[in-house]
């Protein structure tokens, strides 16, 4: 194991306490939810579950609310979330990134591997890969890990400031037991959006936008990221990623 491949030695469950003091999180601030969203949620339920009007069978609002399954609540809440203006996960595109494709990049087992008790390892060629990606794309970190772990790791990994934004577990959609990265919530044109991730479950909503990558743990002879650089260099000039990625997948 090369010494330079170790980011830091710390306990993952302690959120890498060896990172520098005064660290400011680059994660997007949470927006407070007003009472209106819960009213919209109730309206959503009534719309989807309204039955024949009958004085003998009609439930009161209180009784009806008590019968709502958790899955119904989550589905309605997500539906209403999509309808509310200004709820995009990413800020407006900067002047520097105008016209660029947005590349969403995973952290664990894609760029690094974390031992729960010992250290965080950098994947071979991760520095070269991120440097080139920052030159060509609007890069966004999107991980299903908690911010208290992933944010300080990313600070140490991304010293050149490649990532324009960082998204963590709270920005995922919990779907069928998995944390899914819903690209439609980013606020970017899906025809100009790509996700690089080792877990197909993470991009199950948008498989056509994905560049799959093999999971990495500790193989220091791995060249996956190095091999992906020319692929993304060609992709950077695409007007529609669906066409370009479809060509890459063609036998």
N, C-alpha and C positions, 0 to 999 in steps of 0.2 A: 504493500500500500504506500503510495507516494505521500510524503508529508504535506505537499502543497494542495493535495486534494481534500484535506480536512478543513472545513470551514471553521468550526469551533467545537470545543468539547464542553458539553453541558447535558443536562437532562431535558428531554423533550417535554416531559410533563411539567417541568418548572419553567417552561417558555424561554429556554436559553438565557439564563440569568447572567451569563458572562458577557452579554452584549453591552455596548457602551451606555453609560448613564445619560439620562436626558433624551432618550430616543423618542422621536416624534413619529407616530404612526402615519403612514401615507394612505391608509384606508379611507374610503369615502365616509363622511359623517352620516350618521343615521338621521333620517328625517322623521320628526315626530308625527304620529298618526293622530288625526283628529277623530272626533266622535262620528263624523260623517261616513267614514269607511265602514263602521259597524252598522249604520243605518242602511248603507248600500248593500252590505252583506245580507241583512234581513230581507231586503227587497229582492235580492237575487234568489234567496231561498223560496220566497213566496211565488216568484215567477216560475221557478222550475218545478215546484211541488204542489201548485194549486190544483185542487180537485173540483168535482161538481159542487155547486153551492147548495147547501142543505143546512137548515137550522139545527137539525138533530145530529149532524156529523161534523159540523164546522168546529175546529179547535180554536181556542183563544190564542193570542200571540204568545202568552207565557207557556201554555201547554205545547204549542207547536215547536217553540224554541227548544224545549226539553227533549223533543223527539229527534232532533237533528243529529245525525251521526257525525263523528269527527271528520270522516272523509268528505262529507258534504260541506262542512264548514271550510275545510282547506280548499276544496275545489272552487267554492264560491268566492273565497277570499282572493285566490289567485286570479280568477276571472275578473273581479273588480279591479285588482291591481293593474291589469293590462289596460283598463279603460280610463284610468286616472292620468291626466296629462302631467308631464314633468316627473314621472317616476322612473326614468331611465337610470340604469346603474352607472353609466359613464357620463362625464361632463361633455360639453360641446367639444368638437374636434378643434384642436389648436391650428393656428395658421401653418405651423411647421408640418403638420400631418394631413393637411388638406389634400384630397385625392389619393391618399395612401390606403392600402388594404389594412384592416385591423386584424392583427394576429393575437389570439387568446392562447396563452401558454400556461400549462399546468406546472406544478412545482415538484411534488413528491413522486419519485420513481420516473420522472421525466427529466428533470434537471439535477435533482439531488436524491440521495437516500439517507434517511434518518434512522439511527439506532435509538431506541427508546431510552437507553441508559448511558450511552457513551458519546457518540459524535454524529456530525452531519457530513456526509461525503459528497463532493462535487462530481458530477458525471464528467468523464473525459471530454475535452473540447467544448465544455459549456461556455467558457469565456469567449472563445472565438465565435461560437454560434450566436451568443447574445449580442456581441459587438456588431456582427453583420446584420442581424435582425433589426437592431436599432437604427441602422443606416437606411434600411429599406421600408420599414413598416411602422405603423402605430402599434406598439406592443403593450399588451395588458396581461398582468399576472392574474390568473383565476384558479384558486385552489379550494378544495373542500376542507382543508385544514382550518383550524381556529387561528384567528389573527394573532393571538398572543404567542403562538409558536411561529407561524409563517412570516409575520412581518419582520421580526429581527433576523431571521434566516435570510430573507430577501435583501435586507439592508447589507448584509455581509456578502451576498452573492452578486448583487447588482450595484457595484460601486460606480459604474458609469451612468447610472440613471436611465437605463434602457426602457424600463416600464413606466408608461405614462400614468397608469392607475393600477391599483391592487384590489382585488375582490376576494373575499374569504367565504367561509361556510355559510354565513348568514345571507349571502347573496345567491346561494344555490336554491333550487326547488327540490324539496324532499318528495321523491316519487318512487313508489313501490320499493321502499327500503333503501334507495340510493340518493345521493346528493347529485342532482343533475345541473349542469351549467346551461341554462336556457339562453341561447344567444339572442333570441328575439327581445330580451329585456335590456340589452346593452345600449340601444339607441343608435345602432349602426346599420347600414344597408347590408342585409345578409348576403347579397351578391358580392360584397367586398369584405367579407368576414371569414376567417379561418380559425380553427381551433387545433392546437397540437396537444395531444393528451394520450397517456398510456392506457386509460380505462375507457372502453367503449360505452360503459354505462353513463359516463360523465357527459357524453354528447349524444345520448340516445334520441333527443328531440331533433337534432340536426346532423345526422350522419354524413350528409352530402357536403358538409362544410369542414369535415375532419381530415387531418393528416395524422394517421395513427403512428405511434412510436412504441417500440418495444419497452417494456418495463425494465428499469435498471436498478441493480442493488449494489454490487461491488466489483464488477468486472472492469478492471482498469485497462483492458485491451479493447474495450467497446469503442466503436467508431460511428455510432448511429447519428449523433448530432453533426459530426463532420460531414457525413454523407448527405445530410439533409440541407446543407447550405446551398449547393447548386440547385436543388429542387425549389427552394424558396426564392432564390435569385430569379429563376424563370417565372415563378408565380407572381412576383412583385409587379410585373407589367400587365397583369391580366385585367380586363374590363369586367369579367364575370368569373368568379372563382369556380362556379359549378362546371363550366365548360373545361377549364384548365384541370381541375381535380378529376373530372370524369375521364380526361385523356390520360392522366397519370394512372388511373385504376384500370384502364383498358388493357387486356392481355396482349 
